[in-house]
Amino acid sequence: MICRILLLIILTSCVSGSFVVNVTQTCYQAEENHNITLEWTFTTKPDRSTKTLNILCELFISNNNVSVLYHVHEGVEVSESQDEKFSGRVQSDKDALREGRIRLQLSRLRTDDSGLYLCEVNTDYGFSVGRCRLNVTGEMSETLKHEVRSSQRRLAAAKTKQSSLKGTANHIGHICHMREKMICRILLLIILTSCVSGSFVVNVTQTSYQAEENHNITLE
């Protein structure tokens, strides 16, 4: 299989003229049981009949494991060539084919659909190969999805709580700072008062006053 791939690459690079097969994406990523569309484009000539068109798209998985995905011989699809694993899961766009586009929708993806896909296009005016890679990952179970969502909610709640605690700590720090400033001011007043020379004194008539809300009082 490796020799065949190398041969195709060498032949493609050696083909003269402007006939080219390109891929829309070089790498596709999808989940199990989902659908995906693989797409190649090739050079067309309006004056050429589709009867000269031959297409072979295959999945190369390992050295001895090759599966035919799509086969067109002289402009006609050959469903009998398709590998059993792809049976009923591949849908081609015939209108796109006339425009030089090979669009193959692969449904109900399986993890063993992963691998290298090569699409050979052979006409009476050129030959070329386009290749892309598909990686299908296992679908996440409902239990695992629930656990992931729960973890995300717990993380969001922890971040909110952390932000709240940080705000509270900042507020407490501000209050403590204000109280420290007030205590320092009172101590400074006491020290200054005790340092004043002479007999000049400020006294209070009462050291403590008691009153009710909305009443009046005189401090003296």
PyRosetta script that sets phi, psi and omega in degrees:
from pyrosetta import init, pose_from_sequence

init()
pose = pose_from_sequence("MICRILLLIILTSCVSGSFVVNVTQTCYQAEENHNITLEWTFTTKPDRSTKTLNILCELFISNNNVSVLYHVHEGVEVSESQDEKFSGRVQSDKDALREGRIRLQLSRLRTDDSGLYLCEVNTDYGFSVGRCRLNVTGEMSETLKHEVRSSQRRLAAAKTKQSSLKGTANHIGHICHMREKMICRILLLIILTSCVSGSFVVNVTQTSYQAEENHNITLE")
pose.set_psi(1, -42.8)
pose.set_omega(1, -179.9)
pose.set_phi(2, -60.2)
pose.set_psi(2, -41.8)
pose.set_omega(2, 178.6)
pose.set_phi(3, -61.9)
pose.set_psi(3, -37.5)
pose.set_omega(3, -179.2)
pose.set_phi(4, -67.1)
pose.set_psi(4, -42.0)
pose.set_omega(4, 178.6)
pose.set_phi(5, -62.3)
pose.set_psi(5, -46.0)
pose.set_omega(5, 179.2)
pose.set_phi(6, -61.4)
pose.set_psi(6, -40.2)
pose.set_omega(6, 179.2)
pose.set_phi(7, -62.8)
pose.set_psi(7, -42.4)
pose.set_omega(7, 179.1)
pose.set_phi(8, -63.2)
pose.set_psi(8, -42.0)
pose.set_omega(8, 179.6)
pose.set_phi(9, -64.3)
pose.set_psi(9, -43.3)
pose.set_omega(9, -179.7)
pose.set_phi(10, -65.0)
pose.set_psi(10, -43.6)
pose.set_omega(10, 179.2)
pose.set_phi(11, -63.0)
pose.set_psi(11, -40.1)
pose.set_omega(11, 179.7)
pose.set_phi(12, -62.7)
pose.set_psi(12, -42.7)
pose.set_omega(12, -178.1)
pose.set_phi(13, -70.6)
pose.set_psi(13, -22.3)
pose.set_omega(13, -177.1)
pose.set_phi(14, -93.6)
pose.set_psi(14, -11.1)
pose.set_omega(14, -177.6)
pose.set_phi(15, -67.1)
pose.set_psi(15, 129.2)
pose.set_omega(15, 179.2)
pose.set_phi(16, -83.8)
pose.set_psi(16, 165.4)
pose.set_omega(16, 179.9)
pose.set_phi(17, 90.5)
pose.set_psi(17, -169.0)
pose.set_omega(17, -173.2)
pose.set_phi(18, -110.6)
pose.set_psi(18, 16.4)
pose.set_omega(18, 179.6)
pose.set_phi(19, -76.4)
pose.set_psi(19, 122.9)
pose.set_omega(19, -175.1)
pose.set_phi(20, -139.1)
pose.set_psi(20, 143.4)
pose.set_omega(20, 170.3)
pose.set_phi(21, -113.6)
pose.set_psi(21, 122.6)
pose.set_omega(21, 179.8)
pose.set_phi(22, -116.4)
pose.set_psi(22, 162.6)
pose.set_omega(22, 174.6)
pose.set_phi(23, -113.1)
pose.set_psi(23, 144.6)
pose.set_omega(23, 176.8)
pose.set_phi(24, -67.2)
pose.set_psi(24, -39.4)
pose.set_omega(24, 176.1)
pose.set_phi(25, -133.4)
pose.set_psi(25, 141.9)
pose.set_omega(25, 176.9)
pose.set_phi(26, -84.5)
pose.set_psi(26, -19.8)
pose.set_omega(26, -178.9)
pose.set_phi(27, -145.0)
pose.set_psi(27, 131.4)
pose.set_omega(27, 178.3)
pose.set_phi(28, -115.8)
pose.set_psi(28, 143.0)
pose.set_omega(28, 177.7)
pose.set_phi(29, -126.2)
pose.set_psi(29, 130.1)
pose.set_omega(29, -178.4)
pose.set_phi(30, -151.9)
pose.set_psi(30, 166.5)
pose.set_omega(30, 178.8)
pose.set_phi(31, -103.2)
pose.set_psi(31, 154.3)
pose.set_omega(31, 177.8)
pose.set_phi(32, -56.6)
pose.set_psi(32, 141.4)
pose.set_omega(32, 179.3)
pose.set_phi(33, 73.5)
pose.set_psi(33, 1.5)
pose.set_omega(33, 173.8)
pose.set_phi(34, -92.2)
pose.set_psi(34, 176.5)
pose.set_omega(34, 177.4)
pose.set_phi(35, -112.0)
pose.set_psi(35, 156.5)
pose.set_omega(35, 177.7)
pose.set_phi(36, -151.0)
pose.set_psi(36, 151.9)
pose.set_omega(36, 178.0)
pose.set_phi(37, -115.4)
pose.set_psi(37, 118.6)
pose.set_omega(37, 175.4)
pose.set_phi(38, -93.0)
pose.set_psi(38, 137.8)
pose.set_omega(38, -174.5)
pose.set_phi(39, -138.3)
pose.set_psi(39, 134.1)
pose.set_omega(39, 173.1)
pose.set_phi(40, -125.4)
pose.set_psi(40, 154.6)
pose.set_omega(40, 173.6)
pose.set_phi(41, -126.6)
pose.set_psi(41, 147.6)
pose.set_omega(41, 178.8)
pose.set_phi(42, -140.6)
pose.set_psi(42, 158.2)
pose.set_omega(42, -178.0)
pose.set_phi(43, -70.3)
pose.set_psi(43, 132.1)
pose.set_omega(43, 178.9)
pose.set_phi(44, -117.0)
pose.set_psi(44, 158.7)
pose.set_omega(44, 174.3)
pose.set_phi(45, -130.2)
pose.set_psi(45, 121.1)
pose.set_omega(45, -175.5)
pose.set_phi(46, -58.0)
pose.set_psi(46, -29.1)
pose.set_omega(46, -175.9)
pose.set_phi(47, -86.2)
pose.set_psi(47, 2.2)
pose.set_omega(47, -179.7)
pose.set_phi(48, -101.3)
pose.set_psi(48, 141.0)
pose.set_omega(48, 178.9)
pose.set_phi(49, -79.9)
pose.set_psi(49, 148.6)
pose.set_omega(49, 177.7)
pose.set_phi(50, -68.9)
pose.set_psi(50, -10.9)
pose.set_omega(50, 179.4)
pose.set_phi(51, -68.7)
pose.set_psi(51, -14.8)
pose.set_omega(51, 178.1)
pose.set_phi(52, -93.2)
pose.set_psi(52, 2.9)
pose.set_omega(52, -175.2)
pose.set_phi(53, -90.8)
pose.set_psi(53, 125.6)
pose.set_omega(53, 176.0)
pose.set_phi(54, -128.5)
pose.set_psi(54, 127.6)
pose.set_omega(54, -176.5)
pose.set_phi(55, -130.7)
pose.set_psi(55, 137.5)
pose.set_omega(55, 174.2)
pose.set_phi(56, -138.9)
pose.set_psi(56, 112.3)
pose.set_omega(56, 178.2)
pose.set_phi(57, -110.1)
pose.set_psi(57, 126.4)
pose.set_omega(57, -174.7)
pose.set_phi(58, -133.3)
pose.set_psi(58, 153.9)
pose.set_omega(58, 174.2)
pose.set_phi(59, -104.5)
pose.set_psi(59, 120.9)
pose.set_omega(59, 175.7)
pose.set_phi(60, -100.6)
pose.set_psi(60, 112.7)
pose.set_omega(60, -177.7)
pose.set_phi(61, -100.2)
pose.set_psi(61, -47.8)
pose.set_omega(61, 179.2)
pose.set_phi(62, -147.8)
pose.set_psi(62, -176.7)
pose.set_omega(62, -176.2)
pose.set_phi(63, -55.9)
pose.set_psi(63, -37.6)
pose.set_omega(63, -176.0)
pose.set_phi(64, -116.0)
pose.set_psi(64, 21.2)
pose.set_omega(64, -177.0)
pose.set_phi(65, -130.1)
pose.set_psi(65, 100.3)
pose.set_omega(65, 179.9)
pose.set_phi(66, -127.5)
pose.set_psi(66, 130.6)
pose.set_omega(66, -179.0)
pose.set_phi(67, -123.6)
pose.set_psi(67, 132.9)
pose.set_omega(67, 178.1)
pose.set_phi(68, -80.5)
pose.set_psi(68, 123.1)
pose.set_omega(68, -179.9)
pose.set_phi(69, -92.6)
pose.set_psi(69, -41.0)
pose.set_omega(69, -173.0)
pose.set_phi(70, -156.6)
pose.set_psi(70, 136.8)
pose.set_omega(70, -177.4)
pose.set_phi(71, -140.6)
pose.set_psi(71, 127.6)
pose.set_omega(71, 174.3)
pose.set_phi(72, -124.8)
pose.set_psi(72, 127.5)
pose.set_omega(72, 179.0)
pose.set_phi(73, -122.1)
pose.set_psi(73, 117.8)
pose.set_omega(73, -179.1)
pose.set_phi(74, 51.5)
pose.set_psi(74, 46.5)
pose.set_omega(74, 174.6)
pose.set_phi(75, 82.7)
pose.set_psi(75, -0.5)
pose.set_omega(75, -177.4)
pose.set_phi(76, -118.4)
pose.set_psi(76, 132.3)
pose.set_omega(76, 178.1)
pose.set_phi(77, -67.4)
pose.set_psi(77, 136.8)
pose.set_omega(77, 178.6)
pose.set_phi(78, -113.5)
pose.set_psi(78, 91.0)
pose.set_omega(78, -176.1)
pose.set_phi(79, -68.8)
pose.set_psi(79, -24.7)
pose.set_omega(79, -178.4)
pose.set_phi(80, -65.7)
pose.set_psi(80, -23.2)
pose.set_omega(80, -178.5)
pose.set_phi(81, -79.5)
pose.set_psi(81, -17.9)
pose.set_omega(81, -175.2)
pose.set_phi(82, -66.0)
pose.set_psi(82, 137.2)
pose.set_omega(82, 179.5)
pose.set_phi(83, -66.0)
pose.set_psi(83, 148.2)
pose.set_omega(83, -176.1)
pose.set_phi(84, -60.2)
pose.set_psi(84, -33.0)
pose.set_omega(84, -178.1)
pose.set_phi(85, -65.1)
pose.set_psi(85, -22.2)
pose.set_omega(85, 179.5)
pose.set_phi(86, -99.4)
pose.set_psi(86, -1.9)
pose.set_omega(86, -175.9)
pose.set_phi(87, -59.2)
pose.set_psi(87, 126.7)
pose.set_omega(87, 178.4)
pose.set_phi(88, 76.3)
pose.set_psi(88, 2.6)
pose.set_omega(88, -177.2)
pose.set_phi(89, -115.7)
pose.set_psi(89, -0.9)
pose.set_omega(89, -177.7)
pose.set_phi(90, -117.5)
pose.set_psi(90, 126.8)
pose.set_omega(90, 178.3)
pose.set_phi(91, -125.3)
pose.set_psi(91, 125.5)
pose.set_omega(91, -178.2)
pose.set_phi(92, -102.3)
pose.set_psi(92, 152.5)
pose.set_omega(92, 178.3)
pose.set_phi(93, -99.4)
pose.set_psi(93, 101.8)
pose.set_omega(93, -175.2)
pose.set_phi(94, -69.6)
pose.set_psi(94, -33.4)
pose.set_omega(94, 178.1)
pose.set_phi(95, -65.6)
pose.set_psi(95, -40.6)
pose.set_omega(95, 179.4)
pose.set_phi(96, -65.7)
pose.set_psi(96, -33.2)
pose.set_omega(96, -178.5)
pose.set_phi(97, -61.6)
pose.set_psi(97, -38.7)
pose.set_omega(97, 179.0)
pose.set_phi(98, -67.0)
pose.set_psi(98, -20.3)
pose.set_omega(98, 179.5)
pose.set_phi(99, -95.1)
pose.set_psi(99, 5.5)
pose.set_omega(99, 179.5)
pose.set_phi(100, 87.2)
pose.set_psi(100, 25.7)
pose.set_omega(100, 178.9)
pose.set_phi(101, -126.0)
pose.set_psi(101, 129.8)
pose.set_omega(101, 174.4)
pose.set_phi(102, -102.3)
pose.set_psi(102, 107.8)
pose.set_omega(102, -179.2)
pose.set_phi(103, -115.5)
pose.set_psi(103, 113.7)
pose.set_omega(103, -178.0)
pose.set_phi(104, -119.6)
pose.set_psi(104, 116.7)
pose.set_omega(104, 177.3)
pose.set_phi(105, -92.0)
pose.set_psi(105, 120.2)
pose.set_omega(105, 178.8)
pose.set_phi(106, -104.9)
pose.set_psi(106, 115.9)
pose.set_omega(106, -175.0)
pose.set_phi(107, -102.7)
pose.set_psi(107, 165.0)
pose.set_omega(107, 178.6)
pose.set_phi(108, 48.2)
pose.set_psi(108, 57.9)
pose.set_omega(108, -175.6)
pose.set_phi(109, -56.6)
pose.set_psi(109, 145.9)
pose.set_omega(109, 176.4)
pose.set_phi(110, -124.0)
pose.set_psi(110, 157.4)
pose.set_omega(110, -178.7)
pose.set_phi(111, -63.5)
pose.set_psi(111, -28.9)
pose.set_omega(111, 179.4)
pose.set_phi(112, -79.9)
pose.set_psi(112, 4.5)
pose.set_omega(112, 171.3)
pose.set_phi(113, -80.9)
pose.set_psi(113, -9.0)
pose.set_omega(113, -179.8)
pose.set_phi(114, -67.2)
pose.set_psi(114, 143.3)
pose.set_omega(114, 177.2)
pose.set_phi(115, 151.1)
pose.set_psi(115, -168.0)
pose.set_omega(115, -179.0)
pose.set_phi(116, -95.7)
pose.set_psi(116, 125.6)
pose.set_omega(116, 179.5)
pose.set_phi(117, -107.0)
pose.set_psi(117, 124.3)
pose.set_omega(117, 177.0)
pose.set_phi(118, -114.8)
pose.set_psi(118, 134.6)
pose.set_omega(118, 178.5)
pose.set_phi(119, -122.9)
pose.set_psi(119, 111.9)
pose.set_omega(119, 179.4)
pose.set_phi(120, -94.1)
pose.set_psi(120, 131.6)
pose.set_omega(120, 176.6)
pose.set_phi(121, -122.3)
pose.set_psi(121, 124.5)
pose.set_omega(121, -176.8)
pose.set_phi(122, -128.0)
pose.set_psi(122, 122.5)
pose.set_omega(122, 178.0)
pose.set_phi(123, -131.6)
pose.set_psi(123, 177.1)
pose.set_omega(123, 179.0)
pose.set_phi(124, -76.6)
pose.set_psi(124, -2.2)
pose.set_omega(124, 178.6)
pose.set_phi(125, -122.0)
pose.set_psi(125, 10.5)
pose.set_omega(125, 176.2)
pose.set_phi(126, 164.6)
pose.set_psi(126, 166.1)
pose.set_omega(126, 178.4)
pose.set_phi(127, -141.9)
pose.set_psi(127, 137.7)
pose.set_omega(127, 178.2)
pose.set_phi(128, -159.6)
pose.set_psi(128, 166.3)
pose.set_omega(128, -178.0)
pose.set_phi(129, -133.6)
pose.set_psi(129, 137.2)
pose.set_omega(129, 173.8)
pose.set_phi(130, -119.0)
pose.set_psi(130, 143.0)
pose.set_omega(130, -177.0)
pose.set_phi(131, -135.3)
pose.set_psi(131, 146.6)
pose.set_omega(131, 176.5)
pose.set_phi(132, -148.5)
pose.set_psi(132, 167.4)
pose.set_omega(132, -178.5)
pose.set_phi(133, -121.8)
pose.set_psi(133, 139.3)
pose.set_omega(133, 177.5)
pose.set_phi(134, -119.0)
pose.set_psi(134, 132.2)
pose.set_omega(134, 177.6)
pose.set_phi(135, -122.9)
pose.set_psi(135, 114.4)
pose.set_omega(135, -179.3)
pose.set_phi(136, -106.6)
pose.set_psi(136, 120.4)
pose.set_omega(136, 179.2)
pose.set_phi(137, -98.8)
pose.set_psi(137, 154.7)
pose.set_omega(137, 180.0)
pose.set_phi(138, -64.1)
pose.set_psi(138, 139.4)
pose.set_omega(138, -179.7)
pose.set_phi(139, -70.0)
pose.set_psi(139, 137.7)
pose.set_omega(139, -179.9)
pose.set_phi(140, -71.4)
pose.set_psi(140, 131.3)
pose.set_omega(140, 179.9)
pose.set_phi(141, -69.3)
pose.set_psi(141, 158.9)
pose.set_omega(141, 179.9)
pose.set_phi(142, -62.2)
pose.set_psi(142, -36.0)
pose.set_omega(142, 178.8)
pose.set_phi(143, -63.5)
pose.set_psi(143, -45.3)
pose.set_omega(143, -179.7)
pose.set_phi(144, -66.0)
pose.set_psi(144, -39.7)
pose.set_omega(144, 177.6)
pose.set_phi(145, -60.3)
pose.set_psi(145, -42.0)
pose.set_omega(145, 179.7)
pose.set_phi(146, -63.6)
pose.set_psi(146, -41.7)
pose.set_omega(146, 179.8)
pose.set_phi(147, -64.8)
pose.set_psi(147, -39.8)
pose.set_omega(147, 178.6)
pose.set_phi(148, -63.7)
pose.set_psi(148, -45.0)
pose.set_omega(148, 179.6)
pose.set_phi(149, -63.2)
pose.set_psi(149, -40.7)
pose.set_omega(149, 178.7)
pose.set_phi(150, -63.0)
pose.set_psi(150, -42.8)
pose.set_omega(150, 178.4)
pose.set_phi(151, -62.4)
pose.set_psi(151, -40.1)
pose.set_omega(151, 179.1)
pose.set_phi(152, -64.8)
pose.set_psi(152, -39.9)
pose.set_omega(152, 178.3)
pose.set_phi(153, -66.1)
pose.set_psi(153, -41.5)
pose.set_omega(153, 179.0)
pose.set_phi(154, -64.1)
pose.set_psi(154, -39.7)
pose.set_omega(154, 178.9)
pose.set_phi(155, -64.2)
pose.set_psi(155, -41.6)
pose.set_omega(155, 179.2)
pose.set_phi(156, -65.2)
pose.set_psi(156, -40.6)
pose.set_omega(156, 179.2)
pose.set_phi(157, -65.5)
pose.set_psi(157, -39.7)
pose.set_omega(157, 179.2)
pose.set_phi(158, -64.0)
pose.set_psi(158, -39.6)
pose.set_omega(158, 178.9)
pose.set_phi(159, -65.7)
pose.set_psi(159, -40.2)
pose.set_omega(159, 178.5)
pose.set_phi(160, -64.0)
pose.set_psi(160, -44.1)
pose.set_omega(160, 179.5)
pose.set_phi(161, -64.0)
pose.set_psi(161, -40.8)
pose.set_omega(161, 179.3)
pose.set_phi(162, -62.3)
pose.set_psi(162, -40.9)
pose.set_omega(162, 179.3)
pose.set_phi(163, -65.3)
pose.set_psi(163, -39.7)
pose.set_omega(163, 179.3)
pose.set_phi(164, -65.0)
pose.set_psi(164, -44.6)
pose.set_omega(164, 179.4)
pose.set_phi(165, -63.2)
pose.set_psi(165, -37.1)
pose.set_omega(165, 179.1)
pose.set_phi(166, -64.7)
pose.set_psi(166, -40.8)
pose.set_omega(166, 178.1)
pose.set_phi(167, -64.7)
pose.set_psi(167, -40.8)
pose.set_omega(167, 178.6)
pose.set_phi(168, -64.6)
pose.set_psi(168, -42.8)
pose.set_omega(168, 179.7)
pose.set_phi(169, -61.9)
pose.set_psi(169, -40.9)
pose.set_omega(169, 178.4)
pose.set_phi(170, -63.5)
pose.set_psi(170, -39.9)
pose.set_omega(170, 180.0)
pose.set_phi(171, -65.3)
pose.set_psi(171, -44.7)
pose.set_omega(171, 179.5)
pose.set_phi(172, -63.8)
pose.set_psi(172, -40.7)
pose.set_omega(172, 178.4)
pose.set_phi(173, -60.8)
pose.set_psi(173, -38.8)
pose.set_omega(173, 178.7)
pose.set_phi(174, -64.9)
pose.set_psi(174, -43.3)
pose.set_omega(174, 179.9)
pose.set_phi(175, -62.8)
pose.set_psi(175, -45.6)
pose.set_omega(175, 179.6)
pose.set_phi(176, -60.0)
pose.set_psi(176, -39.8)
pose.set_omega(176, 179.8)
pose.set_phi(177, -63.7)
pose.set_psi(177, -42.4)
pose.set_omega(177, 179.2)
pose.set_phi(178, -65.0)
pose.set_psi(178, -39.7)
pose.set_omega(178, 179.8)
pose.set_phi(179, -66.7)
pose.set_psi(179, -40.6)
pose.set_omega(179, 177.8)
pose.set_phi(180, -60.2)
pose.set_psi(180, -42.7)
pose.set_omega(180, 179.4)
pose.set_phi(181, -62.4)
pose.set_psi(181, -40.2)
pose.set_omega(181, -178.9)
pose.set_phi(182, -66.6)
pose.set_psi(182, -44.4)
pose.set_omega(182, 179.6)
pose.set_phi(183, -61.8)
pose.set_psi(183, -43.3)
pose.set_omega(183, 178.9)
pose.set_phi(184, -61.6)
pose.set_psi(184, -37.7)
pose.set_omega(184, 179.9)
pose.set_phi(185, -66.3)
pose.set_psi(185, -42.2)
pose.set_omega(185, 179.4)
pose.set_phi(186, -63.6)
pose.set_psi(186, -44.9)
pose.set_omega(186, 179.3)
pose.set_phi(187, -62.0)
pose.set_psi(187, -38.7)
pose.set_omega(187, 178.8)
pose.set_phi(188, -63.9)
pose.set_psi(188, -39.5)
pose.set_omega(188, 178.5)
pose.set_phi(189, -64.8)
pose.set_psi(189, -42.0)
pose.set_omega(189, 180.0)
pose.set_phi(190, -63.1)
pose.set_psi(190, -44.8)
pose.set_omega(190, -179.1)
pose.set_phi(191, -63.7)
pose.set_psi(191, -44.2)
pose.set_omega(191, -179.9)
pose.set_phi(192, -62.8)
pose.set_psi(192, -39.2)
pose.set_omega(192, -179.4)
pose.set_phi(193, -65.7)
pose.set_psi(193, -40.7)
pose.set_omega(193, -178.0)
pose.set_phi(194, -71.2)
pose.set_psi(194, -20.7)
pose.set_omega(194, -177.6)
pose.set_phi(195, -89.5)
pose.set_psi(195, -8.0)
pose.set_omega(195, -178.2)
pose.set_phi(196, -71.1)
pose.set_psi(196, 128.0)
pose.set_omega(196, -179.5)
pose.set_phi(197, -82.4)
pose.set_psi(197, 163.0)
pose.set_omega(197, 177.7)
pose.set_phi(198, 88.1)
pose.set_psi(198, -166.9)
pose.set_omega(198, -175.0)
pose.set_phi(199, -108.4)
pose.set_psi(199, 16.7)
pose.set_omega(199, 179.2)
pose.set_phi(200, -73.4)
pose.set_psi(200, 122.2)
pose.set_omega(200, -173.8)
pose.set_phi(201, -134.3)
pose.set_psi(201, 143.5)
pose.set_omega(201, 171.1)
pose.set_phi(202, -112.2)
pose.set_psi(202, 120.1)
pose.set_omega(202, 179.7)
pose.set_phi(203, -114.1)
pose.set_psi(203, 165.3)
pose.set_omega(203, 174.9)
pose.set_phi(204, -114.1)
pose.set_psi(204, 146.1)
pose.set_omega(204, 178.1)
pose.set_phi(205, -68.7)
pose.set_psi(205, -41.5)
pose.set_omega(205, 177.0)
pose.set_phi(206, -131.4)
pose.set_psi(206, 142.0)
pose.set_omega(206, 177.2)
pose.set_phi(207, -87.2)
pose.set_psi(207, -14.7)
pose.set_omega(207, -179.8)
pose.set_phi(208, -146.7)
pose.set_psi(208, 136.0)
pose.set_omega(208, 178.8)
pose.set_phi(209, -120.6)
pose.set_psi(209, 144.6)
pose.set_omega(209, 178.6)
pose.set_phi(210, -126.5)
pose.set_psi(210, 129.9)
pose.set_omega(210, -179.0)
pose.set_phi(211, -152.0)
pose.set_psi(211, 166.3)
pose.set_omega(211, 178.6)
pose.set_phi(212, -105.6)
pose.set_psi(212, 158.5)
pose.set_omega(212, 179.5)
pose.set_phi(213, -61.7)
pose.set_psi(213, 141.7)
pose.set_omega(213, 179.0)
pose.set_phi(214, 73.8)
pose.set_psi(214, 3.5)
pose.set_omega(214, 174.1)
pose.set_phi(215, -94.8)
pose.set_psi(215, 174.1)
pose.set_omega(215, 178.1)
pose.set_phi(216, -110.1)
pose.set_psi(216, 157.2)
pose.set_omega(216, 177.7)
pose.set_phi(217, -152.7)
pose.set_psi(217, 152.4)
pose.set_omega(217, 178.3)
pose.set_phi(218, -115.3)
pose.set_psi(218, 122.0)
pose.set_omega(218, 174.6)
pose.set_phi(219, -94.7)
pose.set_psi(219, 133.2)
pose.set_omega(219, -173.3)
pose.set_phi(220, -135.8)
pose.dump_pdb("model.pdb")
